[in-house]
Amino acid sequence: MNPLNLAGVFAPIPTPFDEQDRVDTTRLRAAIDRWMKIPLTGLVVLGSNGEAVLLDEFESDQAIVAAREAVPKGRGFIVGTGRESTQAAVRAAKRAAEHGADAVLVRTPGFFKPQMTNDAFVRHYTAVADASPVPVLLYNFTALTGVTLQPAAVAKLATHPNIIGMKESGGDAGQINDLVSATPDDFRILAGSAGTFYASLCVGAIGGILALACVVPDACMRLFELTRAGKHKEALALQRQLVPLSKLLGQAYGVPGLKAAMSLIGYDVGVPRPPLTPVPEAAVKALRDAIAQLEGIPA
C-alpha cells in the first residue's frame, strides 16, 4: 500500500523567477517554509500553476531539489512530470523520484489532439507507471491541454498497481462522480477546481489540489474538514464565500493572477515568466478586494 496520504488539500505552488528570469530557489524555499507552517496535506511543485511547461529540464530539477529541501518528510511532496512524449515523461518521473518526490503528477500530452485517443492515453500512462520508481497520479486539465482523459481510459489505468489516483481539474462534479464510479475504492480522485471543491468531496473526491490553497490554505483545509465531519451547512456556506476568489485565480487571471495574489499577502514569488505577463492594476484591485472579503472567515 502506498504510504502517501492524499486525503486533504495540496497547494500547487508557483515557481519564483528572479529579475534575470532564472528559477529563484532562495525565494522558493522561503515561500515553502511559510506554507509548511500551515496544516496543508502537502505541496505540488511544477504543476500548471508552477509554470512547468515554461521550464527546461535543468530548471525543473533545480526547483525540485530546492523544494524537497524545504518540505519536511511526512508532508506530501508531489512533482509535476507531464511531457509531450512518453519517453520524456518517463525520464522526468525518474528524475523527480531521484530528487525525492513522493509521487508524480502527469498531465495528458495534448499537442497532437486528434490522435490522443483512449488507447493512446492508456499506452502512455502505462509506460510511465511501469518505469516510475514512485506512484503516478493522472492529471486531466482540458481547459489547458484541449484533450480529455475519459473515465473509460481512467478505469483501465486504475488497475495498474503504480497508478494511485488522479487530479481532475474540469470543475464538473458530475465528471468527478463518473470517475469515482468507474474506479476501485482505493483509487484516489483529487479535485482541481476550488469552485466545486465541496461538491466534489460530496461525490467521492478524497481531497483537492487547489490554486486557492496557495492563498487561503486555512479556509481550504477548513472546507475539507467540515465536509468530512458532515457539517454540510457550514461547508456549503464556506464554499460560497470562496467562489469569487477562486474564479479570479482560475479562468479570469490564471498563473499571473495567482502570483499577484501571493504578492498581496506577502509571499515573494516574483512575476510570471514570459510570454505570460503580470496582471493589470484592475485585476490587482479585484484580487485585493476578494482576499479582503475572506479575511474574516474563521480558521
C-alpha positions as CSV (number, residue, x, y, z in Angstrom):
1,M,0.0,0.0,0.0
2,N,1.2,3.5,-0.9
3,P,2.1,5.4,2.2
4,L,1.4,8.8,0.7
5,N,-1.7,10.4,2.3
6,L,-3.8,12.1,-0.4
7,A,-6.8,12.9,1.8
8,G,-6.8,16.6,2.3
9,V,-5.6,19.7,0.5
10,F,-2.4,20.2,-1.6
11,A,-1.3,23.6,-2.8
12,P,0.1,23.6,-6.3
13,I,2.7,26.3,-5.7
14,P,4.1,28.9,-8.2
15,T,7.7,28.8,-9.3
16,P,9.6,32.1,-8.5
17,F,11.8,33.7,-11.1
18,D,14.4,36.4,-10.4
19,E,14.9,39.7,-12.2
20,Q,17.0,37.8,-14.9
21,D,14.2,35.3,-15.5
22,R,16.1,32.5,-13.7
23,V,14.5,30.0,-11.3
24,D,14.9,31.6,-7.9
25,T,15.5,28.7,-5.5
26,T,16.0,31.1,-2.5
27,R,12.6,32.6,-2.9
28,L,11.1,29.2,-3.5
29,R,12.5,27.8,-0.2
30,A,11.4,30.9,1.7
31,A,7.8,30.6,0.4
32,I,7.7,26.9,1.2
33,D,8.9,27.5,4.7
34,R,5.9,29.7,5.2
35,W,3.4,27.2,3.7
36,M,4.8,24.5,5.9
37,K,3.6,26.4,9.0
38,I,0.0,25.7,7.8
39,P,-1.6,22.3,8.1
40,L,-1.8,21.6,4.4
41,T,-1.6,18.0,3.5
42,G,1.3,18.7,1.1
43,L,2.5,20.7,-1.9
44,V,2.7,20.1,-5.6
45,V,5.7,21.7,-7.4
46,L,5.9,22.1,-11.2
47,G,2.2,21.7,-11.8
48,S,0.3,24.0,-14.2
49,N,0.5,26.8,-11.6
50,G,4.2,26.2,-11.3
51,E,4.6,27.2,-15.0
52,A,6.2,23.8,-15.6
53,V,5.8,23.9,-19.4
54,L,7.9,27.1,-19.4
55,L,10.9,25.4,-17.7
56,D,13.6,23.4,-19.2
57,E,14.8,20.1,-17.7
58,F,17.7,21.6,-15.8
59,E,15.5,24.3,-14.3
60,S,12.9,21.7,-13.4
61,D,15.5,19.7,-11.5
62,Q,16.7,22.9,-9.7
63,A,13.1,23.6,-8.5
64,I,12.5,20.0,-7.4
65,V,15.8,19.8,-5.4
66,A,15.2,23.2,-3.7
67,A,11.6,22.4,-2.8
68,R,12.4,18.9,-1.5
69,E,14.9,20.5,0.9
70,A,12.2,22.8,2.3
71,V,9.4,20.2,2.6
72,P,9.7,18.1,5.7
73,K,9.4,14.3,5.3
74,G,5.9,13.3,6.3
75,R,4.3,16.2,4.3
76,G,3.2,15.1,0.8
77,F,5.6,16.2,-1.9
78,I,4.2,15.7,-5.4
79,V,6.1,16.7,-8.6
80,G,4.5,17.5,-12.0
81,T,6.3,15.5,-14.6
82,G,4.0,15.7,-17.6
83,R,5.7,15.9,-21.0
84,E,4.5,15.6,-24.6
85,S,6.5,12.4,-25.4
86,T,6.2,9.2,-23.4
87,Q,10.0,8.9,-23.3
88,A,10.4,12.4,-21.8
89,A,7.7,11.7,-19.3
90,V,9.4,8.6,-18.2
91,R,12.7,10.4,-17.8
92,A,11.1,13.2,-15.9
93,A,9.4,10.8,-13.5
94,K,12.7,9.0,-12.8
95,R,14.5,12.3,-12.1
96,A,11.7,13.5,-9.8
97,A,11.9,10.3,-7.9
98,E,15.7,10.6,-7.6
99,H,15.3,14.1,-6.2
100,G,12.8,13.0,-3.5
101,A,9.3,13.1,-5.0
102,D,6.7,11.1,-3.1
103,A,4.6,10.8,-6.3
104,V,4.5,12.3,-9.7
105,L,1.5,14.2,-11.3
106,V,1.5,13.5,-15.1
107,R,-0.7,15.8,-17.3
108,T,-2.1,14.5,-20.5
109,P,0.0,15.2,-23.6
110,G,-2.1,17.3,-25.9
111,F,-0.2,18.7,-28.9
112,F,-1.4,16.1,-31.3
113,K,-5.0,16.4,-30.2
114,P,-6.8,14.2,-32.8
115,Q,-4.5,11.3,-32.1
116,M,-4.9,11.5,-28.3
117,T,-7.4,8.6,-28.1
118,N,-8.2,6.5,-25.0
119,D,-5.8,3.8,-26.3
120,A,-3.0,6.4,-26.8
121,F,-3.5,7.6,-23.2
122,V,-3.6,4.1,-21.8
123,R,-0.3,3.2,-23.6
124,H,1.3,6.5,-22.5
125,Y,0.4,6.3,-18.8
126,T,1.1,2.5,-18.6
127,A,4.6,3.1,-19.9
128,V,5.2,5.9,-17.4
129,A,3.8,3.9,-14.5
130,D,5.8,0.8,-15.4
131,A,9.0,2.8,-15.3
132,S,8.4,5.3,-12.5
133,P,10.1,4.5,-9.2
134,V,7.3,6.4,-7.3
135,P,3.5,6.3,-7.6
136,V,1.8,8.1,-10.5
137,L,-1.2,10.4,-10.5
138,L,-3.1,11.0,-13.7
139,Y,-3.8,14.7,-14.5
140,N,-6.7,15.9,-16.7
141,F,-7.0,19.7,-17.4
142,T,-9.0,20.0,-20.6
143,A,-9.1,23.8,-20.5
144,L,-5.3,24.0,-20.9
145,T,-4.5,20.8,-22.9
146,G,-7.5,20.7,-25.2
147,V,-7.9,16.9,-24.6
148,T,-9.8,14.9,-22.1
149,L,-8.8,11.8,-20.2
150,Q,-12.1,9.9,-20.3
151,P,-13.5,7.7,-17.5
152,A,-13.2,4.6,-19.7
153,A,-9.4,5.2,-20.0
154,V,-9.1,6.0,-16.3
155,A,-10.9,2.8,-15.4
156,K,-8.3,0.8,-17.3
157,L,-5.4,2.7,-15.8
158,A,-6.8,2.5,-12.3
159,T,-6.0,-1.2,-12.3
160,H,-2.2,-0.5,-12.7
161,P,-0.6,-1.0,-9.3
162,N,1.6,2.1,-9.6
163,I,-1.2,4.5,-10.7
164,I,-2.8,5.5,-7.4
165,G,-5.1,8.4,-8.3
166,M,-6.0,11.3,-10.5
167,K,-6.4,15.1,-10.4
168,E,-9.4,16.2,-12.4
169,S,-9.4,20.0,-13.0
170,G,-12.5,20.3,-15.1
171,G,-14.6,21.9,-12.3
172,D,-17.5,19.5,-13.0
173,A,-18.7,17.5,-10.0
174,G,-20.5,15.2,-12.4
175,Q,-17.2,14.2,-14.1
176,I,-15.7,13.6,-10.6
177,N,-18.7,11.4,-9.8
178,D,-18.2,9.4,-13.1
179,L,-14.5,8.9,-12.3
180,V,-15.2,7.7,-8.8
181,S,-17.9,5.3,-10.0
182,A,-15.6,3.9,-12.7
183,T,-12.6,3.2,-10.5
184,P,-11.8,1.0,-7.5
185,D,-12.3,2.2,-3.9
186,D,-8.6,2.6,-3.3
187,F,-8.1,4.8,-6.4
188,R,-8.0,8.4,-5.2
189,I,-9.7,11.2,-7.1
190,L,-8.5,14.8,-6.3
191,A,-10.4,17.8,-7.3
192,G,-8.5,20.5,-9.2
193,S,-11.1,23.3,-9.0
194,A,-11.8,25.1,-5.8
195,G,-15.1,26.4,-7.1
196,T,-16.6,23.0,-6.9
197,F,-14.5,21.5,-4.1
198,Y,-17.4,20.9,-1.7
199,A,-19.5,19.2,-4.4
200,S,-16.5,17.1,-5.5
201,L,-15.9,15.9,-1.9
202,C,-19.6,15.0,-1.6
203,V,-19.5,12.7,-4.7
204,G,-16.3,10.9,-3.6
205,A,-13.2,13.0,-4.2
206,I,-10.6,12.3,-1.4
207,G,-9.2,15.9,-1.5
208,G,-8.0,18.6,-3.7
209,I,-5.0,20.2,-5.4
210,L,-6.2,23.8,-5.4
211,A,-4.5,27.0,-6.5
212,L,-6.8,28.7,-3.9
213,A,-4.9,26.8,-1.2
214,C,-1.7,28.8,-2.0
215,V,-3.6,32.0,-1.0
216,V,-6.1,30.9,1.7
217,P,-4.9,27.4,2.8
218,D,-6.6,27.6,6.2
219,A,-10.0,28.2,4.5
220,C,-9.5,25.3,2.1
221,M,-8.5,22.9,4.8
222,R,-11.5,24.0,6.9
223,L,-13.8,23.3,4.0
224,F,-12.3,19.8,3.7
225,E,-12.6,19.2,7.4
226,L,-16.2,20.5,7.6
227,T,-17.3,18.3,4.8
228,R,-15.5,15.2,6.2
229,A,-17.2,15.9,9.5
230,G,-20.7,16.0,7.9
231,K,-21.2,19.7,8.7
232,H,-22.7,20.4,5.3
233,K,-24.5,23.6,6.1
234,E,-21.3,25.2,7.3
235,A,-19.2,23.7,4.5
236,L,-21.6,24.9,1.8
237,A,-21.6,28.4,3.3
238,L,-17.8,28.5,3.2
239,Q,-17.7,27.1,-0.3
240,R,-19.9,30.0,-1.5
241,Q,-17.6,32.5,0.2
242,L,-14.5,31.0,-1.6
243,V,-16.0,31.1,-5.1
244,P,-15.2,34.8,-6.1
245,L,-11.5,34.5,-5.3
246,S,-11.4,31.0,-6.9
247,K,-12.8,32.4,-10.1
248,L,-10.2,35.1,-10.3
249,L,-7.4,32.7,-9.7
250,G,-8.8,30.3,-12.3
251,Q,-10.4,31.2,-15.6
252,A,-10.1,35.0,-15.1
253,Y,-6.3,35.6,-14.4
254,G,-4.6,32.2,-14.1
255,V,-1.0,32.0,-13.1
256,P,-0.3,35.8,-13.3
257,G,-3.3,36.3,-11.0
258,L,-2.0,33.7,-8.6
259,K,1.4,35.4,-8.4
260,A,-0.3,38.8,-7.9
261,A,-2.4,37.4,-5.1
262,M,0.6,35.8,-3.4
263,S,2.3,39.2,-3.6
264,L,-0.7,40.9,-1.9
265,I,-0.5,38.5,1.1
266,G,3.3,38.9,1.5
267,Y,4.7,36.0,-0.4
268,D,7.7,36.9,-2.6
269,V,7.2,34.6,-5.7
270,G,8.3,37.1,-8.4
271,V,6.5,37.7,-11.7
272,P,5.2,35.3,-14.4
273,R,7.7,34.0,-16.9
274,P,7.2,35.4,-20.5
275,P,5.3,35.0,-22.6
276,L,3.0,35.3,-19.6
277,T,2.7,38.9,-18.3
278,P,1.7,40.4,-15.0
279,V,-2.0,41.2,-14.5
280,P,-3.2,44.8,-14.9
281,E,-3.9,47.1,-12.0
282,A,-7.6,46.5,-12.2
283,A,-7.0,42.8,-11.7
284,V,-4.8,43.5,-8.7
285,K,-7.6,45.6,-7.2
286,A,-10.2,42.8,-7.8
287,L,-7.9,40.3,-6.2
288,R,-7.2,42.6,-3.2
289,D,-11.0,43.0,-2.7
290,A,-11.7,39.3,-2.9
291,I,-8.9,38.5,-0.4
292,A,-10.2,41.2,1.9
293,Q,-13.7,39.6,1.9
294,L,-12.2,36.3,3.1
295,E,-10.1,37.8,6.0
296,G,-13.0,37.5,8.4
297,I,-13.6,33.8,7.8
298,P,-12.8,31.8,11.0
299,A,-9.9,29.4,10.7
